[in-house]
């Protein structure tokens, strides 16, 4: 499912500044390395896939943030884009957690990590979304200062994202409503 989602994500990337071309260029090695690492065909491919996947998510984050910054009004597409951006941020951090765990085993501990699952990317994506929302179930915990620092940064970003983006959306929505109301009143006056 992640592979299919990544393919669709390439087409959501803005064509401006060659983001889409770069995203397409990154996607093929990401998928090849990810699946080779998933089946343990090539030992080093899983960390390499995680690294490329993190780069891909950074590209998506920059592309969506640029599109939102250039938006002239608030439509349903901008609301969808903010939701997608929030989820992509969560996937980005989940990839960073998986990469850190590959490079430094034991950085995280918890019942979900002890299940023996081959690919822990899904588990770290879950942990990332729990951290991003500052829900904090405690079923996975950081065990090293570096892992703790990553978790703290994600929680702070999650809180600021929610506060700033929701405030921005509401302010622009209200401004658009006032603007359209004024235009409507002006049209009524010119008809009289």
C-alpha positions as YAML, in Angstrom:
chain: A
units: angstrom
residues:
- id: 1
  name: UNK
  ca: [0.00, 0.00, 0.00]
- id: 2
  name: UNK
  ca: [2.90, 2.34, 0.78]
- id: 3
  name: UNK
  ca: [4.35, 1.75, -2.69]
- id: 4
  name: UNK
  ca: [1.06, 2.62, -4.40]
- id: 5
  name: UNK
  ca: [0.65, 5.71, -2.21]
- id: 6
  name: UNK
  ca: [4.16, 6.88, -3.09]
- id: 7
  name: UNK
  ca: [3.39, 6.51, -6.80]
- id: 8
  name: UNK
  ca: [0.27, 8.66, -6.45]
- id: 9
  name: UNK
  ca: [2.20, 11.17, -4.34]
- id: 10
  name: UNK
  ca: [4.52, 11.86, -7.28]
- id: 11
  name: UNK
  ca: [1.58, 13.21, -9.26]
- id: 12
  name: UNK
  ca: [0.49, 15.43, -6.38]
- id: 13
  name: UNK
  ca: [3.88, 17.14, -6.39]
- id: 14
  name: UNK
  ca: [3.94, 20.54, -8.02]
- id: 15
  name: UNK
  ca: [5.42, 20.73, -11.52]
- id: 16
  name: UNK
  ca: [7.10, 24.01, -10.60]
- id: 17
  name: UNK
  ca: [10.84, 24.07, -9.95]
- id: 18
  name: UNK
  ca: [11.18, 20.49, -11.30]
- id: 19
  name: UNK
  ca: [9.88, 18.97, -8.06]
- id: 20
  name: UNK
  ca: [7.89, 16.35, -9.97]
- id: 21
  name: UNK
  ca: [10.88, 15.29, -12.09]
- id: 22
  name: UNK
  ca: [13.05, 14.94, -9.01]
- id: 23
  name: UNK
  ca: [10.29, 13.00, -7.22]
- id: 24
  name: UNK
  ca: [10.01, 10.57, -10.14]
- id: 25
  name: UNK
  ca: [13.79, 10.21, -10.21]
- id: 26
  name: UNK
  ca: [13.84, 9.33, -6.47]
- id: 27
  name: UNK
  ca: [10.87, 6.98, -6.51]
- id: 28
  name: UNK
  ca: [12.30, 4.11, -8.54]
- id: 29
  name: UNK
  ca: [15.43, 3.52, -6.39]
- id: 30
  name: UNK
  ca: [13.32, 3.97, -3.25]
- id: 31
  name: UNK
  ca: [10.93, 1.21, -4.27]
- id: 32
  name: UNK
  ca: [13.67, -1.12, -5.52]
- id: 33
  name: UNK
  ca: [15.82, -0.68, -2.41]
- id: 34
  name: UNK
  ca: [12.83, -0.89, -0.07]
- id: 35
  name: UNK
  ca: [11.58, -4.19, -1.52]
- id: 36
  name: UNK
  ca: [15.08, -5.68, -1.79]
- id: 37
  name: UNK
  ca: [15.62, -4.76, 1.86]
- id: 38
  name: UNK
  ca: [12.19, -6.05, 2.84]
- id: 39
  name: UNK
  ca: [13.06, -9.50, 1.49]
- id: 40
  name: UNK
  ca: [16.68, -9.25, 2.72]
- id: 41
  name: UNK
  ca: [18.09, -9.65, -0.80]
- id: 42
  name: UNK
  ca: [20.65, -6.90, -0.23]
- id: 43
  name: UNK
  ca: [21.65, -6.21, 3.38]
- id: 44
  name: UNK
  ca: [22.38, -2.48, 3.07]
- id: 45
  name: UNK
  ca: [19.29, -1.66, 1.04]
- id: 46
  name: UNK
  ca: [16.88, -1.09, 3.92]
- id: 47
  name: UNK
  ca: [18.80, 1.85, 5.45]
- id: 48
  name: UNK
  ca: [19.45, 3.23, 1.95]
- id: 49
  name: UNK
  ca: [15.74, 2.97, 1.15]
- id: 50
  name: UNK
  ca: [14.85, 4.73, 4.40]
- id: 51
  name: UNK
  ca: [17.32, 7.51, 3.61]
- id: 52
  name: UNK
  ca: [15.91, 7.99, 0.09]
- id: 53
  name: UNK
  ca: [12.38, 7.77, 1.46]
- id: 54
  name: UNK
  ca: [13.19, 10.55, 3.95]
- id: 55
  name: UNK
  ca: [14.50, 12.67, 1.05]
- id: 56
  name: UNK
  ca: [11.33, 11.93, -0.90]
- id: 57
  name: UNK
  ca: [9.16, 13.03, 2.02]
- id: 58
  name: UNK
  ca: [11.21, 16.22, 2.38]
- id: 59
  name: UNK
  ca: [10.53, 16.92, -1.29]
- id: 60
  name: UNK
  ca: [6.81, 16.33, -0.75]
- id: 61
  name: UNK
  ca: [6.80, 18.58, 2.32]
- id: 62
  name: UNK
  ca: [8.53, 21.40, 0.43]
- id: 63
  name: UNK
  ca: [6.23, 20.99, -2.56]
- id: 64
  name: UNK
  ca: [3.00, 21.00, -0.53]
- id: 65
  name: UNK
  ca: [4.17, 23.85, 1.70]
- id: 66
  name: UNK
  ca: [5.06, 25.92, -1.38]
- id: 67
  name: UNK
  ca: [1.68, 25.21, -2.94]
- id: 68
  name: UNK
  ca: [-0.09, 26.24, 0.26]
- id: 69
  name: UNK
  ca: [1.99, 29.40, 0.62]
- id: 70
  name: UNK
  ca: [1.03, 30.43, -2.92]
- id: 71
  name: UNK
  ca: [-2.68, 29.71, -2.46]
- id: 72
  name: UNK
  ca: [-4.81, 32.78, -3.06]
- id: 73
  name: UNK
  ca: [-7.82, 31.54, -1.17]
- id: 74
  name: UNK
  ca: [-9.04, 28.67, 0.91]
- id: 75
  name: UNK
  ca: [-10.76, 25.94, -1.05]
- id: 76
  name: UNK
  ca: [-11.34, 22.31, -0.36]
- id: 77
  name: UNK
  ca: [-8.05, 21.55, -2.17]
- id: 78
  name: UNK
  ca: [-6.07, 23.66, 0.31]
- id: 79
  name: UNK
  ca: [-7.74, 21.87, 3.20]
- id: 80
  name: UNK
  ca: [-6.86, 18.50, 1.63]
- id: 81
  name: UNK
  ca: [-3.29, 19.71, 1.07]
- id: 82
  name: UNK
  ca: [-2.88, 20.72, 4.73]
- id: 83
  name: UNK
  ca: [-4.15, 17.32, 5.84]
- id: 84
  name: UNK
  ca: [-1.82, 15.53, 3.41]
- id: 85
  name: UNK
  ca: [1.09, 17.69, 4.55]
- id: 86
  name: UNK
  ca: [0.42, 16.78, 8.19]
- id: 87
  name: UNK
  ca: [0.34, 13.07, 7.36]
- id: 88
  name: UNK
  ca: [3.48, 13.32, 5.20]
- id: 89
  name: UNK
  ca: [5.27, 15.00, 8.11]
- id: 90
  name: UNK
  ca: [4.29, 11.99, 10.23]
- id: 91
  name: UNK
  ca: [5.57, 9.55, 7.60]
- id: 92
  name: UNK
  ca: [8.81, 11.52, 7.31]
- id: 93
  name: UNK
  ca: [9.47, 11.23, 11.05]
- id: 94
  name: UNK
  ca: [8.49, 7.55, 11.02]
- id: 95
  name: UNK
  ca: [11.12, 6.99, 8.34]
- id: 96
  name: UNK
  ca: [13.70, 8.86, 10.43]
- id: 97
  name: UNK
  ca: [12.87, 6.66, 13.43]
- id: 98
  name: UNK
  ca: [13.22, 3.51, 11.31]
- id: 99
  name: UNK
  ca: [16.53, 4.75, 9.89]
- id: 100
  name: UNK
  ca: [17.86, 5.54, 13.37]
- id: 101
  name: UNK
  ca: [16.77, 2.11, 14.61]
- id: 102
  name: UNK
  ca: [18.55, 0.45, 11.65]
- id: 103
  name: UNK
  ca: [21.76, 2.40, 12.26]
- id: 104
  name: UNK
  ca: [21.63, 2.20, 16.05]
- id: 105
  name: UNK
  ca: [19.61, -0.84, 17.21]
- id: 106
  name: UNK
  ca: [18.03, -0.39, 20.61]
- id: 107
  name: UNK
  ca: [17.28, 3.32, 20.12]
- id: 108
  name: UNK
  ca: [13.63, 2.48, 20.79]
- id: 109
  name: UNK
  ca: [12.00, -0.15, 22.96]
- id: 110
  name: UNK
  ca: [8.50, -1.36, 23.55]
- id: 111
  name: UNK
  ca: [6.03, -4.19, 23.13]
- id: 112
  name: UNK
  ca: [5.32, -3.40, 19.49]
- id: 113
  name: UNK
  ca: [9.00, -3.60, 18.60]
- id: 114
  name: UNK
  ca: [9.38, -7.01, 20.23]
- id: 115
  name: UNK
  ca: [6.77, -8.63, 18.00]
- id: 116
  name: UNK
  ca: [9.51, -9.81, 15.60]
- id: 117
  name: UNK
  ca: [8.02, -8.17, 12.51]
- id: 118
  name: UNK
  ca: [10.53, -8.00, 9.62]
- id: 119
  name: UNK
  ca: [9.72, -4.48, 8.45]
- id: 120
  name: UNK
  ca: [9.31, -2.06, 11.29]
- id: 121
  name: UNK
  ca: [8.49, 0.94, 9.07]
- id: 122
  name: UNK
  ca: [4.76, 0.55, 9.75]
- id: 123
  name: UNK
  ca: [5.40, 0.38, 13.48]
- id: 124
  name: UNK
  ca: [7.56, 3.50, 13.38]
- id: 125
  name: UNK
  ca: [4.95, 5.31, 11.26]
- id: 126
  name: UNK
  ca: [2.41, 4.49, 13.96]
- id: 127
  name: UNK
  ca: [4.83, 5.72, 16.64]
- id: 128
  name: UNK
  ca: [5.46, 8.87, 14.64]
- id: 129
  name: UNK
  ca: [1.78, 9.76, 14.34]
- id: 130
  name: UNK
  ca: [1.30, 9.10, 18.07]
- id: 131
  name: UNK
  ca: [4.25, 11.43, 18.76]
- id: 132
  name: UNK
  ca: [3.19, 14.08, 16.20]
- id: 133
  name: UNK
  ca: [-0.21, 14.36, 17.84]
- id: 134
  name: UNK
  ca: [1.44, 14.23, 21.30]
- id: 135
  name: UNK
  ca: [-0.89, 11.38, 22.20]
- id: 136
  name: UNK
  ca: [1.90, 9.30, 23.73]
- id: 137
  name: UNK
  ca: [0.57, 5.84, 24.50]
- id: 138
  name: UNK
  ca: [3.94, 4.72, 25.84]
- id: 139
  name: UNK
  ca: [3.97, 1.43, 23.95]
- id: 140
  name: UNK
  ca: [7.19, 2.54, 22.20]
- id: 141
  name: UNK
  ca: [9.71, 4.73, 23.97]
- id: 142
  name: UNK
  ca: [13.03, 6.31, 23.00]
- id: 143
  name: UNK
  ca: [16.02, 4.75, 24.73]
- id: 144
  name: UNK
  ca: [18.86, 7.05, 23.65]
- id: 145
  name: UNK
  ca: [19.34, 10.82, 23.81]
- id: 146
  name: UNK
  ca: [19.28, 11.03, 19.99]
- id: 147
  name: UNK
  ca: [16.01, 9.13, 19.78]
- id: 148
  name: UNK
  ca: [14.53, 11.30, 22.53]
- id: 149
  name: UNK
  ca: [15.62, 14.46, 20.73]
- id: 150
  name: UNK
  ca: [13.93, 13.30, 17.51]
- id: 151
  name: UNK
  ca: [10.72, 12.62, 19.42]
- id: 152
  name: UNK
  ca: [10.81, 16.03, 21.08]
- id: 153
  name: UNK
  ca: [11.35, 17.82, 17.77]
- id: 154
  name: UNK
  ca: [8.46, 15.97, 16.15]
- id: 155
  name: UNK
  ca: [6.09, 16.72, 19.04]
- id: 156
  name: UNK
  ca: [6.99, 20.43, 18.89]
- id: 157
  name: UNK
  ca: [6.53, 20.52, 15.11]
- id: 158
  name: UNK
  ca: [3.19, 18.73, 15.47]
- id: 159
  name: UNK
  ca: [1.90, 21.25, 17.97]
- id: 160
  name: UNK
  ca: [3.13, 24.27, 16.03]
- id: 161
  name: UNK
  ca: [1.76, 22.86, 12.77]
- id: 162
  name: UNK
  ca: [-1.66, 22.38, 14.27]
- id: 163
  name: UNK
  ca: [-1.75, 25.81, 15.91]
- id: 164
  name: UNK
  ca: [-0.27, 27.81, 13.02]
- id: 165
  name: UNK
  ca: [-1.94, 26.06, 10.09]
- id: 166
  name: UNK
  ca: [-5.38, 25.96, 11.68]
- id: 167
  name: UNK
  ca: [-5.07, 29.67, 12.55]
- id: 168
  name: UNK
  ca: [-3.91, 30.42, 8.98]
- id: 169
  name: UNK
  ca: [-6.77, 28.43, 7.45]
- id: 170
  name: UNK
  ca: [-9.39, 30.07, 9.64]
- id: 171
  name: UNK
  ca: [-8.01, 33.58, 9.07]
- id: 172
  name: UNK
  ca: [-7.92, 33.10, 5.30]
- id: 173
  name: UNK
  ca: [-11.35, 31.49, 5.26]
- id: 174
  name: UNK
  ca: [-12.84, 34.41, 7.21]
- id: 175
  name: UNK
  ca: [-11.04, 36.92, 4.96]
- id: 176
  name: UNK
  ca: [-12.37, 35.15, 1.86]
- id: 177
  name: UNK
  ca: [-15.90, 35.18, 3.25]
- id: 178
  name: UNK
  ca: [-15.69, 38.90, 4.05]
- id: 179
  name: UNK
  ca: [-14.26, 39.60, 0.61]
- id: 180
  name: UNK
  ca: [-17.02, 37.65, -1.15]
- id: 181
  name: UNK
  ca: [-19.67, 39.33, 1.02]
- id: 182
  name: UNK
  ca: [-18.35, 42.78, 0.08]
- id: 183
  name: UNK
  ca: [-18.34, 41.82, -3.60]
- id: 184
  name: UNK
  ca: [-21.92, 40.59, -3.30]
- id: 185
  name: UNK
  ca: [-23.03, 43.84, -1.63]
- id: 186
  name: UNK
  ca: [-21.29, 45.90, -4.31]
- id: 187
  name: UNK
  ca: [-23.06, 43.91, -7.01]
- id: 188
  name: UNK
  ca: [-26.40, 44.52, -5.29]
- id: 189
  name: UNK
  ca: [-25.72, 48.26, -5.12]
- id: 190
  name: UNK
  ca: [-24.80, 48.46, -8.79]
- id: 191
  name: UNK
  ca: [-28.00, 46.65, -9.75]
- id: 192
  name: UNK
  ca: [-30.15, 49.18, -7.89]
...
